[in-house]
Amino acid sequence: MDIKRHSSPGLPPKPHKPSLVPKTTVVLKVGTSSLVRTEQMTVNLSSLARICETVKALHDQGLETHSRCSL
């Protein structure tokens, strides 16, 4: 037998229970030399793409990320 749960109209949604597992935060500090090709004075797009892929992979694992850059 399939049991389907329906929310009753007019009733407030159930409150979200906080997780007992603390969230892990990863801080990414990216230096200027990783983002800029100094000879051409252009953005190093391949490096930036790798950083973005890494951040997405961390998010997909449920980790919180903060990025810092010193230009």
N, C-alpha and C positions, 0 to 999 in steps of 0.2 A: 504494500500500500504506500503510495506517495503522499507525504504530508507537505502541504504548501503553506508557507507563512505569509500572511497578509498583514499589512499595517492597517489599523483601524482609522478611518477618517475622523479627524477632530482630536485625535490623541497626539500628544507631542512625541517626537522620536525618542527612543531610549538613549540615555547619555552614554557617551563613549567611555569605556573603562580605560584608565591609563595603563600602559604597559609596565610590568614589573621589571622588565629588562631595560637597563639604561641604554640610551641611544649612543652610538659611537660617532664621534665627529672627527673628520679628517680635514686638516688644514693644508692647503696647497700653496706654497709660496713660490712664485715663479719670478725668476730674475730677468732683468732686461736682456741679458745675453742669450736667454732662451727664446725670447720673443722677437728680437730684432737682428737682422743681418747688417752688421755695422758697416761693411764695405759698401753695400748698396743703399743703406739707410731705408730698408723696406722691412715689412713684417714677415717673419718666418712662418709662413702659413702651414707648412708641414708640422712644425713644432706645435703650433696652436691647435691644429687638428688632433694631434696625439693627446694633448692636454684635455681637449673636449671629450674625446673617446674615453679617457681615463675617468673623468668626472662622471660621465654617463654610466660606466661600468660600476663605479662605486655607488651611485644612486640606485642602480638595478639590484645591488646587493643589500639595499636598505640603509646605507650609510649616509649621514648628513655631511655635506662638504662646504667648506668656505675657501674661497680663493683670494690670494693677496698677490699684488704685483707692485714692484718698486721700479717705477720708470723715472 
